[in-house]
Amino acid sequence: MKAPTSPFLRSVYKHMMVSRYSKRTIESYLYWITYYIRYNGKEHPSKLDGKHVELFLTHLAVERQVSSTTQRLALNAIAFLYNKYLNKPLGDVGNFRRSRVQAKLPVVLSKTEIRDLLSHLSGQQLLFASLLYGSGLRRIEAVRLRVRDIDFSHQQLRIWFGKGFKHRITTLAPELLPMLELQIQRVTVLLREDLLHTKSYGVWLPEALARKYPKASSSPQWQYLFPSSNLSIEPGTSKIRRHHIDESGPNRFIRKAARLAGIGKEVTCHTLRHSFATHLLESGADIRTVQEQLGHQDVKTTEIYTHVLKRGARGVRSPLSNI
């Protein structure tokens, strides 16, 4: 993403880049910070306080009618602005209208639709989509997977710093092991080629890990499982590295596969995660297990999938069937 043209927003952008926020988080936070500034007549945020924040959040609920999730995301962005960037803690800003707009029920594919969709993918794309469905991963979690996160012996994946910066372990389908081994071989070959490049610094690592394991960036185990096809310059430095694939790509090839499979639903990467959860519950898994697999902090978030199962023939028999 490009740095904003506004000097203030550009400064916020650079602060987030240095702090290693994800690209998606930076884009989202900048959007809501910009909106907040415009809502307040382009007044500098340092001259505003908690009351202005509460009015803004109420505006989102009443005028924009955003969902509670969106309102919470906007609050997180503004809280970052004051607490982390301006060093001007907001304090209690609970006096605002909470959004009552319900989140949409998730789109879920049937097992036949999953099979048809996967049949129109191959190679790395097939492996990526299979992990989303087979392990219930979020798109960004799959993108950030490193070779070392795959536990072949216990057939599980280690997810680091998922949503809410939580770690978890999730299941790994044994059917994917041969594909994973082949993908790791490809990653290893790419690494060897990169290391022949005199200016290549290997893969990016968090600063603390890079200090603790100075040779890890050139180790196959630390490489991204889904590496980018090209080397690139690391933001903020002049170091040449191979990053992971761009997270916008998977939605494109999954939507294309869905069209080729003749699936009439709106299908994204997250649809495969929704399908993973629903099919687990359908097969008899208890909701707490599904909650742990998905990495949900609150079981109420997971309960949305029970609502999906209770609708239609599995939950309520239609009166038409009795005529």
N, C-alpha and C positions, 0 to 999 in steps of 0.2 A: 504494500500500500504506500501511497505517496504521503509525504508530510503535509499537514494543512498549511494554507497560505497565511492565516492569521498568526502573528508572532506569539500571542498567548497560547493558542491551541498547539502551535508547533512546539512550544516549550513543554506543554503537557505531554505531547506525543513523544518527545525525546526522553522525558522522565520515565515514561512507561517502557520505552524500548530498552533503556539502561537497566530498568528493574526486571526485565525479561518477562513482561506480560505477553500473552499470546496475541497473535495478529487479530484474531476474532475479538478478543476482549478489548484491545485497543480501539478497533473500529467501532464497537458497540458503545464503549464509554465516551469516545469523542462525539458520537452522534447525540447522546443524551446531554452531555455537557454543553454542546453547541445549542441544542434545543432550549436548555435551561437559560442560557445567556440571552438568546433571542426573546424568550418569553418575558424576561425582565428588562426589555428595552435595551439590550446590549450593555447593561451596566456591568462593571467589572465584578466578578464573584466575590472578591475580597471585601467589597462594600455591602454585600448582602449577608443575611443571616438565616437562622433556622426557620423563621417565619416565612421567608421567601421560598424556602425549600418546601414547606408544608403547603403553601398556596400552589406551587408548581405541581406537586404530587396530586393534590385535589383536582387540579385542572385536568390531569391525565385521566383520572377516574371518571369525572363528570362530563367534561367536554369531549375528550378523545375516546372515552369508554374502552380503555385498554384493559387487558386481563390483569389479574393479580400478579402473575409472573412477570409481565412486562413492567408493571408499576414497581415491583421489587428490583428489577434490573436497573431501572432509572434511578432509584434510591441508592443502589450500590455505586453507580457511576458518580453521583453527586457526593456521596460520602467519601469516595476515593479522592475527589477533587479537594475537599476541605481537609480531610484527616491526613491524607498522604502527601498531597502536593502543596497545598497552601499552608499546611501545619496550623490550621485554624479549626479545631474540633467542633463539630456541629452540636454535640450534646444530644439531648432528647428532642427528636422531631416526630413524635408519635401523634401529634394532633392534626391529622389530615384524613380525608375521606378515603377509606379503603375501597379498592375496586371490587365490584361484585360480579364482574363478567366471568363466566365459567370458561375454563379451558376446554378446547374441543376434544371430543373423544378421538383417540388415536386411530389412524388408518392401519388395519391389520390385513396381511395377506394370508390366504389359506395355504396349507402345505403344498397343494398342487400348484398354486401360483408361485410359491417360492421355488419349487422345482423347475417350473417353466422359465422363470426369470434367470436362474443360475445357468440354465442350459444355453442361454444366449451370451454367456461370458466365458472367457478363457484366460489362462495364464495368470498374471498378477491381479488382473481385475476380478477374476473368479475367486482367487484366494482372499482378496480384500472383502468382497461381498459375503463370502462364506464365513469369515470371522465376525462380521457385523451380526449376521443371523445366528451363527453357531455359538457365539460367546456373548452376545448381547452388548456389543461395544458401541459406544458413541463414535461418530465419525472421527473426531479429533483424537480419541484414544487409539483408534486403529492407525491413524496417520503417524502418531508419535511412538508406536511400538518399536522397541529395539530388539535385536537378536537375543539379548540376554533375558528378555522378559518372557521368553517361551520356555516352559518347564516340560520337556519331553517325557521325563520319567513319571511325573505325576499327572500329565495331561491337563495342564492348566496354564493360564496366562496371569502374569503379574501386571496390574495396572497401577501406575504411579501418578499421583497428582491428578486424579480425575476431577469431576465437578466438585467444587467445594474443597479442593486440594486434598481429597481423600484417596488413600491407597486401598486396593482390594485385590482379591484373587477370584478369577472366574473360570468356568469350565472351558475345555478345549476338546473339540470333537476329534477322536482318533483317526477319522477318515481324512483329516487335513494334514496329518504328520508328513506323508510323502511330499505334498505340495510345499510344506514349510521347509523341509530339508532342501528341496530344489531351489526355493527362493533364497535361502541362506547361502547356497553355493553361488548364486548370481551376485548377491551382495558382496561376498568375499572376492569375487573376480573384479568387481567394480572398485573395491578398496585397493586391490593391488595396482590397478591402473592409475588410481588417484595418487598413490604414494610415489609413483614414478614422476609425477608432476612436482617439480622442485619447490613450487610455492603452495602446495596443498598442505593444509593443517589437519586433515582428517575431519571427523564429525564434531559438531558442536557439543559441548558438555556444560552443565551448570558450573558456575565459577568455583564453588567449593569442591566439587568432584574433580574438576580439572586440576586443582592444586593438590588434592590428595592422591590422584592417579594420573600423573603427568603423561603417561604413555597410553592411556585408555582411548584417546581420540583416534588412535591408529590401530586399535584392537578390533577384530571382527565382532566380538561380543557386544560392543557398544554402538555398532552401526545401526541406523534405522532399518527396519525390516522392509519398508517401502521407500527406497531412496529416490530422490529426484533424478531425472534423466540427464541433468546438466549440473556442472559445478557452478557455484555462485559466490559472490563476495558477501561475507557476513556483515549484516547491518551494524554500523557503529565502528567497524574495524576495516582493515584492508585484507583480512585473511580469506583465502579461498577455501571453501568447504563444500561438501555435498550434503545438502539438507534433505528433509523428507519431501515427499510429493506434496503439491499444493492441495489443501483440503477442499477446494472448490471442484476439483476434477471428479472425484467419486460420484457425486450427485448426478453429474452429466452422463457418465456411462451407465449408471443404474437406471436413470430415467429412459435412456435409449433402449436398454435391455427390456424394460417393462413394456415399452411400445412394441418392440419386436415380438414379445410374448403375447401381445394382445390383451394386456391387463389394463382395464379401464380406470383403475384407481390412480390417485396422485401418489406416486411412489418416490421416496427419497431414501437416503441412508438410514434415517431414523425410523422409517417404516420397517426395516429389517430388525431393528432393536425392539420395536413394539411387537413384532411377530414372534420374536424369541421369547419375550415375557408371556405373551398370551398362550403360546403353544406349551410352555413349561407348566403353566397353571392348568391348562387343558389336559396335560398328561398326568396330573395328580400331585405336582410339586406344591408344597405349602407356601403361603405368601411370604413368610419370613425368609425362606431360602431364595425366592425370586428377588426380594428386596436386597439381599446381600449380593446376589449375582449382578444386579443392575447398579449397585452402589447408591441406592436412594437413602437419604438421611432419615426420612420419615416414611413409615409404612403407608401413610395415607396417599403418598404419591404413587405407590405401587398398586393401590386398590383400584385405580382407574381401569386396570386390566380386568379386574373381576367384573366391572360394569359391562365391559365389552362381551364377556362370556355369558353374562346373565341376560343379555338381549337376544332376541330371535329365538330359534327353536331350542337352543340349549337351556334357556331360562324360563321362557313363557310359551306355552302352546297357543298358537293362534286359533281363535274361535272358528275361522274358516275351515280348519282341519276337521271340525266336528260336524260339518254340514254334509 
